[in-house]
Amino acid sequence: MKFISKFLYLLKENRFWKLFFVILKNPKYILGTFLATWYALVTAQKYFYNTHSKDGKGNAFRHALWNMFILYYSSKSNSLIDSLLWTKFITAQHEIIFGGNQLQNSMDLHNNEFGRTLFLKLFIKSRGEMNKEYIINQLLEYTHNSLIVNSINQIENTHKMVCLY
């Protein structure tokens, strides 16, 4: 029921349609973004059961992994630079449209950037020869060392993944 009321609110505010048209204008990224979203949710559910939708380590993991998977799938048929720009754009739009309060949005945007940065490091290290399991295992190591924060200032002053509890 909560999902339906949120969806109706987004329709009323034209937020859903804005995102829909952004995606339609970039058809070469639709499949990769969809697959990345699906696999990030399924993987976060596997490793962090029902806590990945909260503001803890599971949420940090899901956001970083989502960005990594969008890059993973998009870069298979597009340049790495174009894929990076798309990933940053679409995940920022997601936060604008669906985001929570200012602290939650800052945390999510930070973890999104963390995921993109880690993907690039792993891409260079592996010379582009990565698979999803490798990405997941590398990210899990960083997730367990996430920094618990309670202010935007703390988020801005760290290079670690962040969570609220």
C-alpha positions in Angstrom: 0.0 0.0 0.0 2.9 2.4 0.8 4.3 1.8 -2.6 1.0 2.6 -4.3 0.6 5.9 -2.4 4.2 6.9 -3.1 3.7 6.1 -6.8 0.5 8.1 -7.0 2.2 11.0 -5.3 5.0 10.8 -7.9 2.5 10.8 -10.7 0.7 13.8 -9.2 3.9 15.7 -8.9 5.0 14.7 -12.5 8.2 13.3 -11.0 7.6 9.8 -12.4 7.1 11.2 -15.9 10.2 13.3 -15.7 12.3 10.2 -14.9 10.4 8.2 -17.6 11.2 10.7 -20.3 14.8 11.0 -19.2 15.1 7.3 -19.7 13.3 7.3 -23.0 15.7 9.9 -24.3 18.6 7.6 -23.6 17.5 4.2 -25.0 21.0 2.7 -25.2 21.2 2.7 -21.4 17.7 1.3 -20.6 18.5 -2.4 -20.5 21.8 -2.0 -18.6 20.2 0.3 -16.1 17.2 -2.0 -15.6 19.5 -5.1 -15.2 21.8 -3.1 -12.8 18.8 -2.0 -10.7 17.3 -5.5 -10.5 20.6 -7.3 -9.6 21.6 -4.6 -7.1 18.2 -5.1 -5.3 18.4 -8.9 -5.4 22.0 -8.9 -4.2 21.4 -6.4 -1.4 18.5 -8.6 -0.3 20.7 -11.6 -0.3 23.5 -10.1 1.8 21.5 -7.7 3.9 18.0 -9.3 3.9 15.4 -6.7 4.9 17.8 -4.0 6.1 19.0 -2.7 2.7 16.0 -0.4 2.5 17.0 1.2 5.8 19.8 3.7 6.4 22.5 1.2 7.5 25.3 -0.8 5.8 22.9 -2.6 3.6 21.7 0.7 2.1 25.2 1.9 1.6 26.0 -1.4 -0.2 22.9 -1.3 -2.4 23.6 2.3 -3.6 27.3 1.7 -4.3 26.5 -1.7 -6.0 23.8 -0.1 -8.1 26.2 2.4 -9.5 28.8 -0.2 -10.1 26.4 -2.5 -11.9 25.1 0.4 -14.1 28.7 1.0 -15.1 29.3 -2.7 -15.6 26.4 -3.2 -17.9 26.5 0.2 -19.7 30.2 0.0 -20.4 29.7 -3.3 -22.3 28.2 -1.4 -25.2 29.2 2.2 -24.6 32.4 4.0 -23.7 33.4 4.0 -20.1 33.2 7.9 -20.0 29.7 7.9 -21.5 28.7 5.2 -19.1 30.1 7.1 -16.1 28.3 10.3 -17.1 25.0 8.3 -17.5 25.4 6.6 -14.2 26.1 9.8 -12.3 23.2 11.5 -14.0 20.5 8.8 -13.6 21.4 8.0 -10.0 21.3 11.7 -9.1 17.9 12.0 -10.8 16.7 9.1 -8.7 17.7 11.0 -5.5 16.0 14.2 -6.7 12.8 12.3 -7.5 12.6 9.6 -4.9 15.0 10.9 -2.2 14.4 11.3 1.5 15.7 14.1 3.8 18.9 16.0 3.3 21.1 13.7 5.4 19.7 10.6 3.6 20.2 12.2 0.2 23.8 13.2 1.0 24.5 9.7 2.3 23.0 8.1 -0.9 24.8 10.5 -3.2 28.1 9.8 -1.4 27.7 6.1 -1.6 26.7 6.3 -5.3 30.0 8.2 -5.9 31.9 5.7 -3.8 30.6 2.9 -6.1 31.5 4.7 -9.3 35.0 5.4 -8.0 35.5 1.9 -6.8 34.3 0.5 -10.1 36.9 2.6 -12.0 39.7 1.5 -9.7 38.7 -2.2 -10.1 38.3 -1.7 -13.9 41.8 -0.4 -14.2 43.2 -3.0 -11.8 41.5 -5.9 -13.7 42.0 -4.3 -17.1 38.3 -4.5 -17.7 38.1 -8.2 -16.9 35.5 -8.2 -14.1 32.4 -10.1 -13.4 29.5 -9.4 -11.0 30.9 -11.8 -8.3 34.2 -10.0 -8.3 32.5 -6.6 -7.9 30.2 -7.9 -5.1 33.1 -9.4 -3.2 35.3 -6.3 -3.4 32.4 -4.0 -2.4 31.5 -6.2 0.6 35.0 -5.7 2.1 34.4 -1.9 2.0 30.9 -2.1 3.2 31.9 -3.8 6.5 34.1 -0.8 7.2 31.4 1.8 6.5 31.5 4.9 8.7 28.5 5.7 10.8 27.6 9.4 10.4 25.1 11.8 11.8 25.9 14.9 9.9 26.5 16.1 6.3 29.8 17.5 7.4 31.0 14.0 8.3 29.9 12.7 4.9 31.8 15.4 3.1 35.0 14.7 5.0 35.4 11.0 4.4 36.3 8.7 1.5 34.6 5.7 3.1 31.1 4.4 2.5 28.7 5.9 5.0 25.6 4.9 6.8 23.4 6.3 9.7 23.6 3.3 12.0 
